[in-house]
Amino acid sequence: MASLKSQGAAFIGFAPMHRALDTMPANMQAQLSATHGAITNIVVTRARAAAPGYLKSAIQPGGYNAARAEFFLLPNPPYAGPHFFGKGGRSGWYAAPQYRGSTGLQFQPWVGAIWVPGEEPGKPYFIGDAVNKAVQEIAIYYMKAADRAAKPAFPLPFMTRVRGIFKR
């Protein structure tokens, strides 16, 4: 039986950035929160565009704040979870004894429900490739937004600061 819990993915920023957030003015956190809201919308839009029509409503934006952006794959419509993540066995009418000899698949093979966007293992069916293709765009968007938010406190661009750290 499929679980009624929603499945999701989170884009979580760099740990040092989160520690630095505590020392930044509140308006910078608000700017990063708005950035994560925009990232959530990008991911949800790409995922819905790639999903078949009957599964689009299962893809919903999740919560976002200064530290994370989330989207969820809800269990409705029925069997949305197995359509996205596959299933290891049979369910419903297809689990009846008279179908045990059938070689047909009710759903694609199980890929798991833990997935890191941008990586191949465990990516959901239908939307995995679309979200993975958006990861680089999201990373660039994130860095530009972080630069804008941090500019009053840190005038150098983010990549300049990162290169300076690695040169030491």
C-alpha positions in Angstrom: 0.0 0.0 0.0 1.3 3.4 -0.9 2.1 5.8 1.9 -0.1 8.9 2.2 2.9 11.0 3.1 4.2 13.4 0.6 7.6 13.1 -1.0 9.8 16.1 -1.8 13.1 17.5 -2.6 14.9 20.3 -0.9 17.6 22.6 -2.3 19.7 23.5 0.7 22.4 26.2 0.5 25.9 26.1 1.8 26.3 25.4 5.6 28.7 28.3 6.1 26.2 30.7 4.4 23.5 29.5 6.9 25.8 30.3 9.9 26.6 33.7 8.4 22.8 34.4 8.0 22.5 34.7 11.8 24.9 37.7 11.7 23.3 39.5 8.7 20.6 42.1 8.9 17.0 40.8 8.7 16.5 42.3 5.2 19.2 40.0 3.8 17.4 37.0 5.1 14.2 38.3 3.6 15.9 38.7 0.2 17.2 35.1 0.4 13.8 33.9 1.4 12.3 35.6 -1.7 15.1 34.0 -3.8 14.2 30.6 -2.5 10.5 31.3 -3.3 11.5 32.1 -6.8 13.7 28.9 -7.0 10.7 26.9 -5.8 8.6 28.3 -8.6 11.3 27.5 -11.2 11.5 23.9 -10.1 7.7 23.5 -9.8 7.2 25.0 -13.3 9.8 22.8 -14.9 8.5 19.7 -13.1 4.9 20.3 -14.1 5.9 21.0 -17.7 7.6 17.6 -17.8 4.9 15.6 -16.0 2.0 14.0 -17.8 -1.3 15.9 -17.4 -2.8 13.6 -14.9 0.2 14.1 -12.5 0.6 17.8 -12.7 -1.6 18.5 -9.7 0.6 16.3 -7.5 3.6 18.7 -7.9 3.2 21.5 -5.3 5.5 24.2 -4.0 6.6 23.6 -0.5 7.8 25.9 2.2 10.7 28.2 1.7 12.7 30.5 3.9 16.2 32.0 4.0 17.8 28.6 4.2 15.8 26.3 1.9 13.5 25.9 -1.1 11.2 22.9 -1.3 8.7 21.2 -3.6 6.5 18.2 -2.9 5.0 15.3 -4.8 1.7 14.8 -3.1 -0.1 11.4 -3.0 -3.1 12.7 -5.0 -4.1 11.9 -7.6 -4.1 8.3 -6.5 -1.0 6.4 -7.3 1.0 9.6 -8.0 3.8 8.3 -5.8 4.3 5.0 -7.8 4.1 7.0 -11.1 7.0 9.2 -10.0 9.1 6.8 -8.0 8.0 3.4 -9.3 6.9 0.4 -7.3 8.5 -2.9 -6.3 5.3 -5.0 -6.2 1.7 -4.9 -7.3 -1.3 -3.2 -5.7 -5.0 -2.9 -6.1 -6.7 -5.2 -8.6 -3.3 -6.2 -10.1 -2.3 -7.8 -6.8 -5.1 -10.4 -7.1 -4.0 -14.1 -7.4 -5.2 -14.5 -11.0 -2.6 -11.9 -12.2 0.5 -13.5 -10.4 1.7 -15.0 -13.7 1.4 -11.8 -15.6 4.7 -10.4 -16.8 3.4 -6.9 -17.4 4.3 -4.1 -15.1 1.8 -2.0 -13.2 4.3 0.7 -12.6 7.9 1.4 -13.5 10.6 -0.3 -11.3 11.1 1.3 -7.9 13.9 4.0 -7.9 13.5 5.0 -4.3 12.1 8.1 -2.7 15.3 9.8 -1.7 16.8 12.0 -4.5 19.3 14.8 -4.6 18.4 17.1 -7.5 21.1 17.2 -10.0 22.2 13.6 -9.5 21.0 10.6 -11.4 20.5 7.9 -8.8 16.9 7.8 -7.5 15.6 10.5 -9.8 11.8 10.4 -10.2 10.2 9.3 -13.5 8.9 12.1 -15.7 10.3 15.1 -13.8 13.8 14.0 -12.8 15.5 15.0 -16.0 13.7 18.4 -16.2 14.7 19.3 -12.6 18.2 18.0 -13.1 18.6 20.2 -16.1 17.5 23.3 -14.1 20.0 22.8 -11.3 22.8 24.7 -13.0 20.5 27.6 -13.8 19.3 27.6 -10.2 22.8 27.6 -8.9 23.6 30.7 -11.0 20.4 32.4 -10.0 21.2 31.6 -6.3 24.7 33.0 -6.5 23.5 36.2 -8.2 20.8 36.7 -5.6 23.2 35.9 -2.7 25.5 38.5 -4.1 22.7 41.1 -4.3 21.6 40.3 -0.7 25.1 40.3 0.7 26.5 43.3 -1.3 26.1 45.9 1.5 28.1 43.7 3.9 30.4 42.0 1.4 31.1 44.2 -1.6 33.0 41.5 -3.6 31.0 39.0 -5.7 30.5 35.6 -4.2 32.7 33.7 -6.7 35.6 36.2 -6.0 35.2 35.4 -2.3 35.2 31.7 -3.0 38.3 31.9 -5.2 40.0 33.9 -2.4 39.2 31.1 0.1 40.7 28.4 -2.1 43.8 30.3 -2.9 44.9 30.3 0.7 
